[in-house]
Amino acid sequence: MVQTVYDVARAGAADAPAIGAPGRAWLTYAGLGKLVDDTLATLNGVGIGRGDRVAMVVPNGPEMAAAFIAVAAGTSSAPLNPAYRADEFEFYLDDLKPKAVIVQQGMDSPVRAVARKVGVPIIELVLAADGPAGLFTLDVSALGPAKAARPGPSQGTEIALVLHTSGTTARPKIVPLSAANLAASARHIGATLALSPADRCLNIMPLFHIHGLIAAVLSSLGAGAAVSCTPGFNALRFFAWLEEVKPTWYTAVPTMHQTILARLRGHVDAAKAAKLRFIRSSSASLPPQVMVELEEAFGCPVIESYGMTEASHQMASNALPPGKRKPGAVGLPAGPKVAIMDEAGHFLPQGAIGEVVIQGPNVTAGYDNNPDANLKAFANGWFRTGDQGRFDEDGFLFLTGRLKEIINRGGEKISPIEIDTILMDHPAVEQVVTFAIPHDKLGEEVGAVVVLRAGQQATERELRDFVAKHVADFKVPRKVVFVPEIPKGATGKLQRIGLAQKLGLAEAAK
């Protein structure tokens, strides 16, 4: 059984494919195991070992996947978004205080100047010119020889991965995840999806984010399966990748699924021809309508799961057939224990709405160097997710929104997900995000930003009237904004918080 990240590199047969990329040869498990050993020996030789933080700035692709496994196997890896600006890199390097930052050789990135400024040595990740996908060496000439205080593979509670929270409403917090946390999450996802060496994942998720790192890469390798890593999500190339790689599944955020569906309407044969075993969705609520449309298009089940960084990704999931899956639900607990709690820390009964709390082997032991945040985040050993939801009579979890995103209109609480779901039923609506607009008397008012389907038309009045048929008047959006594309975060997720400001609606209405 996989207990650490180091174990993951040895979970498959020696000659079986492990990491690949469209158009490139596969790195086998034997090759990956040797790469992990060579990488740790190189890092240990310059004084970097278990518990030492190593920042990583490497583009999406097989080398980033392989580097994550190799670095996380014996240090505290800290992948960063390669698209960050200089001031963002400066914040993260100052906050993380890494012993080095790994940058892909030849990559023109502001992190180089920032690292020199703050005194962090740069390790160059050198691609193997004629090797298989994912193969690399590390140029550590910027560091002198030194003995690592704790060489070898990380075990148990030793930190293998360090990520930051999104920081939408506050300073980002450091989330340390142990070797055991990551291995547990990989096992949970593998069990949920019945992953086996026969499976092949097409990764289109960013590899600086928990979803891609754990759900696509670590869970595949932990099951002895293969993962093909693209340069990132590209709807124009997606169907060509499906045809070439012949994956059995892919995982993505809802906005990516919706973009794929928009491209698919003229290419229905390509979806069926892919013969996917299943499609996975996570990191945001999947509109039920999108789930149904995806299943019809691809002829396979869509498995919606629920994850977050502090849980090493997966917390709950719908089941593969013949198990049950419910549109609009994030499924049954799938790894950690999951419960609903009120503000005072009391557990709530089935059907009651409250905060989702979790407890289990994949859950972080606490934020790094942040006692105030930990005091608020943990209640009697349970981690407060900040999400609001309820369990139905079958034990399925339904989310009603982030607590910070619930719209408070003069004391009336409105779930933005509820309004999203209603608007998605309108035939002209392709995408929607409901959000709070500041109001000087009510505190907040309901707004919605909408992308219309190609060739379809609708007016603001028409959509407001459509919602009014289904909910009380106070829940009806007072403002509907039509846009060609809804602003997204770095990982492709739609962000409700700050949307009013981005759309020029932040000045309090009267």
C-alpha positions in Angstrom: 0.0 0.0 0.0 1.2 3.5 -0.9 2.2 5.3 2.3 4.4 8.1 1.0 5.2 10.1 -2.2 8.4 8.0 -2.6 6.2 4.9 -2.7 4.1 6.3 -5.5 7.1 6.2 -7.9 7.3 2.5 -7.4 3.6 1.6 -7.5 3.6 0.3 -11.1 5.4 -2.5 -13.0 8.9 -1.5 -13.9 8.3 -1.4 -17.6 4.8 0.1 -17.4 4.2 3.7 -18.6 4.1 6.2 -15.8 4.4 9.8 -17.1 3.9 10.9 -20.7 2.8 13.8 -22.9 1.1 14.1 -26.3 3.7 13.3 -29.1 6.4 12.0 -26.7 7.6 8.7 -25.4 6.6 7.5 -22.0 8.7 7.5 -18.9 8.3 4.1 -17.3 8.0 3.4 -13.6 11.6 2.1 -13.6 12.7 5.4 -15.1 10.6 7.4 -12.7 12.0 5.5 -9.7 15.6 6.2 -10.8 14.8 9.8 -11.5 13.4 10.2 -7.9 16.5 8.6 -6.5 18.9 10.7 -8.6 17.0 13.9 -7.8 17.1 13.3 -4.0 20.8 12.4 -4.2 21.5 15.6 -6.0 19.5 17.7 -3.5 20.9 15.9 -0.5 24.4 16.6 -1.9 23.8 20.4 -1.6 22.3 20.3 1.8 18.6 20.0 1.0 16.6 17.2 2.5 13.5 16.3 4.4 11.7 19.3 5.9 13.6 21.8 3.7 11.4 23.9 1.4 12.1 23.9 -2.3 10.0 26.3 -4.5 9.3 25.2 -8.0 8.6 27.3 -11.1 8.2 24.9 -14.0 5.6 25.1 -16.9 2.8 22.6 -17.1 3.8 19.3 -18.6 5.5 16.0 -17.9 8.6 17.5 -16.4 6.6 19.4 -13.8 4.7 16.2 -12.9 7.9 14.2 -12.6 9.7 17.0 -10.7 6.8 17.3 -8.2 7.0 13.5 -7.5 10.8 13.6 -7.2 11.1 16.8 -5.1 8.1 16.0 -2.9 9.5 12.5 -2.2 12.3 13.9 0.0 11.8 17.7 0.6 8.9 20.1 1.2 8.0 20.9 -2.4 6.3 24.3 -3.1 5.0 24.6 -6.6 4.3 28.2 -7.7 2.2 29.5 -10.6 4.7 30.3 -13.5 2.5 33.2 -14.5 3.0 35.2 -11.3 4.3 38.7 -11.6 7.5 39.8 -9.8 5.7 41.2 -6.8 3.8 38.0 -6.4 7.0 35.9 -6.6 8.5 38.2 -4.0 5.6 37.7 -1.6 5.7 33.9 -1.9 9.4 33.5 -1.7 9.5 35.8 1.3 6.6 33.8 2.9 8.0 30.4 2.1 11.7 31.1 2.8 12.8 28.2 0.6 16.4 26.9 0.6 16.3 27.1 -3.3 13.9 27.6 -6.2 13.9 25.2 -9.1 13.4 27.0 -12.5 13.2 25.3 -15.9 16.4 26.1 -17.8 15.8 28.7 -20.5 12.6 29.9 -18.9 12.4 33.7 -18.9 10.7 34.4 -15.6 10.7 37.3 -13.2 11.3 34.7 -10.4 15.0 34.8 -11.4 15.5 38.5 -10.6 13.4 38.1 -7.5 15.3 35.1 -6.2 18.6 37.0 -6.7 17.1 40.0 -4.8 16.0 38.0 -1.8 19.0 35.7 -1.8 17.4 32.4 -2.8 19.7 30.2 -4.9 18.3 29.0 -8.3 18.5 25.4 -9.3 18.1 24.9 -13.1 15.8 22.0 -14.2 17.4 20.8 -17.4 15.2 18.8 -19.9 16.7 15.6 -21.3 17.2 16.3 -25.0 16.4 12.9 -26.3 14.8 11.3 -23.3 11.2 10.3 -22.6 8.6 12.7 -21.4 9.3 13.9 -17.8 13.1 13.1 -17.7 15.3 15.9 -16.4 18.5 16.6 -14.4 19.1 19.4 -11.9 22.0 21.9 -12.3 22.9 22.7 -8.7 26.1 24.6 -9.5 24.7 27.7 -7.7 24.9 25.9 -4.4 28.1 24.4 -2.9 28.4 20.9 -1.6 26.8 20.4 1.8 25.4 17.6 3.9 21.6 17.4 4.3 20.5 17.3 7.9 17.8 14.8 7.0 18.6 12.9 3.8 16.4 10.3 2.2 12.7 9.9 1.5 10.1 11.8 3.6 7.9 9.7 5.9 4.7 10.0 7.8 4.1 13.5 9.3 7.1 15.0 7.4 5.9 17.7 5.1 6.0 16.8 1.4 4.0 19.6 -0.2 3.4 23.3 0.8 0.7 25.3 -0.9 -1.0 28.6 -0.2 -4.7 29.2 0.2 -6.3 31.4 -2.5 -6.3 34.5 -0.4 -9.4 35.9 -2.0 -10.5 37.8 1.1 -7.4 37.7 3.2 -3.6 37.1 3.2 -2.9 33.6 1.7 -2.2 31.0 4.4 0.5 28.3 4.1 -1.0 24.8 4.0 1.6 22.1 4.9 0.7 18.6 3.7 2.6 15.6 4.9 3.8 12.6 3.0 1.0 10.6 4.8 -1.6 13.2 3.9 -0.8 13.0 0.2 -0.6 9.2 0.1 -3.9 8.9 1.9 -5.6 11.2 -0.6 -4.1 9.3 -3.6 -5.5 6.1 -2.1 -8.9 7.6 -1.5 -9.2 8.9 -5.1 -7.9 5.6 -6.5 -10.5 3.7 -4.6 -13.3 6.0 -5.5 -12.5 5.8 -9.2 -11.4 2.1 -9.2 -8.1 3.1 -10.8 -5.9 0.3 -12.0 -2.8 -0.1 -14.2 -5.1 -0.3 -17.2 -6.1 3.4 -16.7 -4.6 6.5 -18.4 -5.4 10.0 -17.3 -5.2 13.0 -19.6 -4.1 15.9 -17.4 -5.3 19.4 -18.4 -5.2 20.9 -14.9 -2.5 23.3 -13.7 0.3 21.5 -11.8 0.8 24.2 -9.3 -2.7 23.4 -7.9 -3.9 20.6 -5.6 -6.4 19.3 -8.1 -3.9 18.5 -10.9 -1.1 17.4 -8.5 -3.2 15.0 -6.5 -6.3 14.0 -8.5 -4.5 13.6 -11.9 -0.9 12.8 -11.1 -0.5 11.3 -7.7 -3.7 9.2 -7.7 -2.8 7.8 -11.1 0.7 6.8 -10.2 -0.4 5.5 -6.8 -2.6 3.0 -8.6 0.2 2.0 -11.0 -1.6 3.8 -13.8 -0.3 6.3 -16.3 -0.8 10.1 -16.7 -0.3 12.1 -19.9 0.5 15.7 -19.1 -0.5 18.5 -21.6 1.0 22.0 -21.5 -2.3 23.1 -20.0 -6.0 23.4 -20.9 -6.6 24.2 -24.6 -10.1 23.5 -25.9 -8.9 23.7 -29.5 -6.4 20.9 -29.0 -8.4 18.8 -26.5 -10.1 16.4 -29.0 -6.8 15.8 -30.8 -5.2 14.9 -27.4 -8.1 12.5 -26.7 -7.5 10.8 -30.1 -3.7 10.5 -29.7 -3.4 9.7 -25.9 -6.5 7.5 -25.7 -7.1 8.2 -22.0 -9.6 6.3 -20.0 -10.5 9.5 -18.0 -9.8 13.2 -17.4 -10.5 15.5 -14.5 -11.2 19.2 -14.7 -13.0 22.2 -13.2 -16.6 23.0 -14.3 -15.6 25.9 -16.5 -13.3 23.6 -18.5 -16.1 21.1 -19.0 -18.4 23.8 -20.2 -15.8 25.1 -22.7 -15.3 21.5 -24.0 -19.1 21.2 -24.4 -19.2 24.5 -26.4 -16.5 23.1 -28.7 -18.2 19.7 -28.9 -21.5 20.8 -30.4 -20.1 20.4 -33.9 -17.9 17.3 -33.1 -20.2 14.9 -31.4 -18.5 11.8 -32.9 -15.2 12.7 -31.3 -16.6 12.5 -27.8 -18.2 9.1 -28.3 -15.1 7.8 -30.1 -12.9 8.6 -27.1 -14.6 5.7 -25.2 -13.8 7.3 -21.8 -14.5 5.1 -18.7 -15.6 8.2 -16.8 -15.1 12.0 -16.5 -14.3 13.6 -13.1 -15.2 17.1 -12.0 -14.0 18.9 -8.9 -12.9 22.2 -7.3 -16.2 24.0 -7.8 -19.9 23.0 -8.0 -20.8 21.4 -11.4 -24.2 22.7 -12.6 -26.5 19.6 -12.9 -27.3 20.6 -16.5 -23.6 20.4 -17.4 -23.3 16.9 -15.9 -26.3 15.7 -17.9 -25.0 17.2 -21.1 -21.5 15.8 -20.6 -22.8 12.3 -20.0 -25.0 12.4 -23.1 -22.1 13.7 -25.2 -19.4 11.3 -24.1 -21.6 8.3 -23.2 -19.9 7.8 -19.8 -20.6 8.7 -16.2 -19.5 12.1 -14.8 -18.2 11.8 -11.3 -18.5 15.0 -9.3 -16.2 15.2 -6.3 -15.5 17.7 -3.6 -12.0 18.8 -2.7 -9.9 21.5 -1.2 -6.2 22.2 -0.5 -6.4 21.6 3.3 -7.7 18.1 2.7 -5.0 17.2 0.2 -7.9 17.5 -2.3 -10.7 14.9 -2.0 -13.3 14.9 0.7 -16.4 13.5 -0.9 -17.4 12.0 -4.3 -20.2 10.6 -6.2 -19.8 6.9 -7.1 -19.1 5.0 -10.3 -21.9 2.8 -11.6 -23.5 0.7 -10.3 -23.1 3.1 -7.3 -25.3 6.2 -7.2 -24.5 9.6 -8.4 -26.8 12.6 -8.0 -26.6 15.8 -10.2 -26.0 18.8 -7.9 -24.5 16.7 -5.1 -20.8 16.3 -4.4 -21.4 12.8 -3.3 -20.8 10.7 -0.2 -17.8 11.1 2.2 -14.8 9.6 0.2 -11.8 9.5 2.5 -12.2 11.7 5.6 -15.1 11.8 7.9 -17.5 14.6 6.9 -20.2 16.2 9.2 -22.3 19.4 9.4 -21.7 21.7 12.3 -23.2 25.0 13.6 -21.3 28.1 14.6 -21.1 26.9 18.2 -19.4 23.6 17.2 -22.5 21.4 17.6 -23.2 18.7 15.0 -26.4 19.1 13.1 -28.8 16.4 12.0 -29.4 15.1 8.5 -31.1 17.8 6.3 -30.0 20.8 8.4 -27.8 23.4 6.7 -24.5 24.3 8.4 -20.8 24.3 7.9 -19.1 21.3 6.4 -16.4 19.9 8.7 -13.9 17.1 8.1 -11.5 14.9 9.9 -9.1 12.2 8.5 -5.7 11.1 7.4 -5.6 13.4 4.4 -6.4 16.6 6.4 -3.6 19.0 7.2 -2.6 19.2 10.9 -2.9 23.0 10.6 -1.7 26.2 8.9 2.0 27.0 9.1 2.9 29.6 11.7 -0.6 30.9 12.1 -2.1 30.2 15.5 -5.1 32.6 15.0 -6.1 30.9 11.8 -5.8 27.5 13.4 -7.9 28.5 16.3 -10.7 29.5 13.9 -10.2 26.6 11.5 -10.4 23.7 14.0 -13.2 22.8 16.3 -12.7 19.7 18.6 -10.3 18.1 16.1 -12.6 18.8 13.1 -11.4 21.2 10.3 -14.0 23.8 9.3 -14.0 24.0 5.5 -15.8 27.4 5.2 -18.3 25.7 3.0 -22.0 25.5 3.8 -24.1 22.5 3.0 -26.4 19.7 4.1 -26.8 15.9 3.9 -29.9 14.4 2.2 -31.7 11.3 3.2 -29.2 9.1 1.3 -26.2 10.7 2.9 -25.3 12.7 -0.2 -23.7 16.1 0.5 -25.1 19.1 -1.2 -23.2 22.4 -1.0 -25.1 25.7 -0.8 -22.0 27.9 -1.1 -18.9 29.2 0.6 -19.9 30.9 3.8 -18.1 34.0 2.6 -20.0 34.0 -0.6 -23.5 33.6 0.8 -25.4 36.8 -0.1 -26.9 38.6 2.9 -29.7 40.8 1.6 -31.1 42.7 4.6 -30.7 39.7 6.8 -32.1 37.3 4.2 -29.4 34.7 3.3 -29.3 33.6 -0.4 -27.3 30.7 -1.8 -25.7 31.8 -5.1 -25.5 28.2 -6.2 -29.3 28.0 -6.0 -29.7 30.9 -8.4 -27.0 29.6 -10.7 -28.8 26.3 -11.0 -32.1 28.0 -11.9 -30.6 30.3 -14.5 -28.8 27.4 -16.1 -32.2 25.9 -16.9 -32.9 28.8 -19.3 -32.2 27.6 -22.9 -30.2 30.7 -23.8 -27.8 30.5 -20.8 -24.5 28.8 -21.2 -22.7 30.0 -18.1 -23.7 32.0 -15.0 -22.2 33.2 -11.7 -24.4 34.7 -9.1 -22.6 37.1 -6.7 -23.1 39.9 -4.2 -23.4 43.5 -5.1 -22.9 46.1 -2.3 -26.0 48.0 -1.3 -26.1 51.0 1.1 -29.3 50.0 2.9 -29.6 46.2 2.4 -25.9 45.5 2.8 -25.8 43.3 -0.3 -28.0 42.7 -3.3 -28.1 39.8 -5.8 -26.3 40.1 -9.1 -25.7 37.6 -11.9 -23.2 37.6 -14.8 -24.2 35.5 -17.8 -22.7 34.1 -20.9 -25.3 33.3 -23.6 -25.2 30.3 -25.9 -24.0 31.0 -29.4 -26.9 32.2 -31.5 -29.2 32.7 -28.5 -30.6 35.9 -27.1 -32.2 36.9 -23.8 -32.8 40.2 -22.0 -32.1 41.1 -18.4 -35.9 41.4 -17.8 -36.5 38.0 -19.3 -33.9 36.2 -17.1 -35.1 38.0 -13.9 -38.7 37.0 -14.7 -37.5 33.4 -15.3 -35.9 33.3 -11.8 -38.9 34.9 -10.3 -41.0 31.9 -11.3 -39.0 29.6 -9.0 -37.9 31.6 -5.9 -39.1 34.4 -3.6 -38.7 37.9 -4.8 -35.8 38.8 -2.5 -33.6 36.1 -4.3 -34.2 37.5 -7.8 -31.1 39.2 -9.2 -31.5 42.9 -9.3 -28.8 43.2 -11.9 -27.9 40.8 -14.8 -24.8 41.5 -16.7 -24.1 39.9 -20.1 -20.4 39.2 -21.0 -18.6 37.1 -23.7 -16.5 35.5 -21.0 -16.7 35.4 -17.2 -13.4 36.4 -15.4 -11.7 33.3 -13.9 -8.9 32.6 -11.5 -5.5 31.1 -12.3 -6.9 27.5 -12.0 -9.9 28.1 -14.2 -12.4 28.5 -11.3 -15.1 31.1 -11.4 -14.7 33.5 -8.4 -17.7 35.1 -6.9 -15.8 37.3 -4.4 -14.6 40.4 -6.0 -16.7 39.9 -9.1 -18.8 43.1 -8.5 -15.6 45.1 -8.4 -14.2 43.5 -11.6 -17.5 44.3 -13.4 -17.6 47.9 -12.1 -20.6 47.3 -9.8 -18.7 47.7 -6.5 -20.1 51.1 -5.7 -22.9 50.6 -3.2 -26.3 50.8 -4.9 -29.2 52.7 -3.3 
